[in-house]
Amino acid sequence: MRIAITGGAGGVAQSIRQLLSHKHDLRLFDLPGVGDDPTIVRGDLTNREDVARLLEGQDALIHLAVAYINTKPNITPKEHVDVNIAGLYNLLDQAQRQGVKKVLTASSVFAHGVAKIDHLPWVVYLPIDEEHPVGPESWGHDIWAMYGYTKWLSEKMCEGFSYVSGIPTFCFRFGPVLMPKPPMKYYCLELCYGYVDYRDVVSALDLALKKDGLIHGVFNLTADDLFYCPDYFDYLVTYFHDIKEIRNHDQFLRPGGHSLYDNSKAKRLLGWEPKHSWEDRYFEEGALEEWRQRVRGIMANLRRRER
């Protein structure tokens, strides 16, 4: 299959190339000057001619490019809209014009309404599934809020596009993706409510490429467990004490912790199973304890804020 991949210089796209290039013809795309891979096609998603050139002759699209504060610290709300919404519109429009047969996009657990990296998700019930109401923090002019809102809106754009065009779209709400050598300093409280290993991301995308009979789907993509939580039950009682409903009670409250996100839809409809846990990963001496100290500090700050 011939597959165009946006965000081609990023870690997930490079992992797709590493793990799937033996069975697919991959065309990676990214902005000029991003990364030093000479095989990447260069262009801008907000330029319709660049997008048309990218999708010419392609069977499928994996859309990973995103405007995000971690990739551009001084990003503006307008840039979120330009890339995450207008860029997606160009891709969907050209996908239909050029006969692309399937579109996979990277959404985010932030689409549920997580507005900031050091805030817990807005929760009505646990675990959070794809039908969970979108939290009020997805609305507003805050940079994190705009990111989450554009991700939610992009899912709605894909849904409407699929029902009008007949081209299937799959939107994956990634948890924070653990790459081969994770920069520990960038991982904060968000890993205490869900994460996913890069190899499990690639396996989900591969399964979606082969999936027939589904016109549109939104899928939470997180591991079954939590990256690290000092005391799982204390964590739930402290921060989610007013939750009135816990579903799959016995499984969710198992010792050791469970992702706050329900990944059963991806398992049921795609046959996906997360096979890689953070515990399988190699950490340099002292790195794991450094991470634990970081989490303890973040949670202590949240406790003070609660008071």
N, C-alpha and C positions, 0 to 999 in steps of 0.2 A: 504494500500500500504506500502511496506517495502522501506524505504528511508534512504540512507546514506547521512550524512551531514558533510562536512569538515569545519574546523574552529569552532569546536563544543563548545569550551569554550568561544567564542565570544558572544557579546550581541544579534546579529541577530539570531544566531543558538539557543541560549537559549530562545529567544522570539518565535521561531518556535516551540520549545518543549512545551512552555507554552500554545500556542494558537492552535496547531494542533495535539498534542499527543493523543487526544481523538479519532482521526479518522485515524491515521497512526502509523505504527511501526517504530520508529526513531532510527537510529544508529549514534551517534555522534562520531566524530574523531578529534583528535588534537595531537599536539606534547607532548611528555612526559614533565611533570613539568609545563604545561600551565593550570592554573586554578586548582581547588581542587575537581572537580566533579568526584567521583569514578566510575560513569557509562560510562564515555567517553572512547572509544577505543583509545589506544595510538599508535602512529606511525609517520612516516615521508613520505610526498608525493613524495619525491625524491627516496624512496625505493620501488621498484616494488613489493616486497613480502608484504610489509605493505599495499599497495594499493589493491593488490589482495585479501588480507584478509578482508579489509574493504568492498569491493564490492561483496563478495561472497553471493549469495542468495538475492541480493537487486533488487528491481524493478526500482528505480529511484535514481538519485544523485543530491544533491544540493551542489554546490561547492562554499564555502564562504571563504576558507582559502586564505591568500594573504601575500606576502612580501611587507611591507609598512612601511614608515618612522615613522608613528605614533605608530606602535607596536614595532619597533626596531630603535631607533634614529641613530645608527651608521651603518645602512644597506648599503651594497655596490651594485653597478649595477649588479654584477655577481649574488648576492643573489636574486635580482629581477628576473633574467632570470631562475635561478635554480628552484625557487618555482613557479613563475607565468607562466612560459613556460614549462620547463621540468616536473614539477609536474602535470600540466594540461595534458601534453602528456601521462604520466603514467595513469592518471585517464581515459582519453578517450580510450586508448588502452585496459585497463582492463574492461572498461564498455562494449566494443564490445565483448571481450572474454567471459565475464560472463553473457551476456544476459540482461544487464540493458536496460530498454525500453525508458528512457528519461533522459536528462541531463540539469539542470538549473545552470547557473554560474553567479557570481557577477562580472560584469564589473564595470565601473565607468564613470561619466561625464568627468573625466580626460582623457578618451580615445579620446575626441574631440580635445585635445591639450592644456589643462591647465597645465602649467609646475610647477607653484609654488602656494602655498596657498594664497599669498597676491598679486597675479596677476589676472587680469580679463581674461576671455576666449578669445581666438583668434576667431574673428567673421567675417563672410562674410555676413550673413543675420540673422535676428531675427524673431521669436524665433528659437533656434538651434534644428533642428530635427536630426534623425538618419542618414540622407543622407548628412548632412553638411560636407564639406571638413575637413579633419584632419589638424589641425594647425601645423605650422612648429616647434612649441615648443615641439611637441611629439618626435622630433628627437634630439638626443644628449646624452651626458654623465652625465648631471645633474640628481640627484637622482629623483626629481619630474618628469623630462622628461622621465626617464626610466620607472617609474611606469605607466605613461600614455601610453607610447609606448607598454609595455607588455600587458596592458589591451586591446588596439586596436588589437594587434597581436593575443591575445587569442580568440577574436571574430572571426578572420579570420580562426584560427585553428578549431574552432567549426563548422563554416560554411562548410569547406572542409570535416571535419569528417562526418557531417550529410549527405552530398550528396554522400559520398562513402559508408557509413555504413547503411544509412536509419534510423539511430537513431536520433530523434529530439533533437535539442539543442536550448535553449533560453538563451540569454545573456542580463542581466539587468544592464543598466547604472545607478546605484544608484547615487542620490545626497547625500550629507552628511546626515547620518541617525540620526534622533533625537531619542534617547533612553529614557526610562522612567524618568531617573534623569540625564539630560545632564550636563556634566562638562563644565560650561560656558566658562572657560578659554581656552578650546581647539577649540572653534568655532570662526572662523575668517571671512574674507571677503567672503569666498566661500558660506556662507549661504545667502549672499546678491544676489546670482544669482540662487540659487536652493537648496532645501532640501527635505527630505521625512521622514515621521513619520514611526517608526518601525512597527506599526500595518498595515500600508498600504504596506510596503514591504512584510510582511507575506501574506497579501491577494493577492498580485500579484503572488507570488510563488504558492500559493494554486490554483489560477485560471490556471496558466500555467501547473500544474500537471494534470489538468482535460482537458486541451485543446487538441483536436484532429484535424488532417488535416493540420497541419503546421509543416514543416520539420525543419525550422530554423528561428529565429527572433532575432533582436537586438532592445531593448526597452529602451527609456529614462524613468526613474522612479523618478519623482519629484512631489512635491505638485503643485497645481495651482498658489499659491501665493508665495511671498517672505517672508523670516523669519522676516526681518526688514530692511527698507531702509529709511534713514532720509528724502529724497525727491526724489521720484521715477523718476520724469521727469527730474530733475536736474542731477540725476545719469545717465540717458540715454544720455542726451545732452552732458554731460561732457566726458563720457568715450566711447560713441559709436556714436559720431557726424559724422563720415565718413561712417556710414552704409548706403548703397544705397537702401536696401530693408527691409521692415518690413511686414511680412505676418500676416494675421488675424488681421489687423490693429486696428480695434475698440476694440476687446477683449484684445489684447496685451497692448494697451495704456490706459487701464481702470485705474481709480484712485485707489491708494493703492498698485499698483505693480503687476506684473505677472512674474512668473519664466522665466528666459531666455531660458529655455529648453521646447521644444514642447513634451508633453506627450500624444498626441492624438492617436498615434499608439497603445500604450498599451490599451487605452480606446476602440479603434475600434476593435482590433483583439482579445483581452482577456476579454473585458467587465469590465476592471478595472476602478475604480473611487477612487481617493484619498479622504478619508473622514475625515482626521484628520489634523488640522492646528496648527501651533505653538501657535496661540492665545487661543486654547483650553487647553493649557498645564498650569500646576501650576508652578509658579515661586516663590521662596522664596522672602521675602521682600527685595527690593534693587537689586535683581539679574537682572531684566529687565533693569533698568536704568544703571546698570554697563555694560550690553551688549551694550546699545545704545552709551554710552561714548566710548566703545571700537571701534565700527563701525565708529563713527565720527573721531576718531584718525587715523584709517587705511585709510579712504577716504581722510583725509587731507594730509597724507603722499603721497598718490597716486597723488593728485593734484600738490603737489610740484614736484614730479617726472615728471609729464607731462610738467611742465614749463621748 
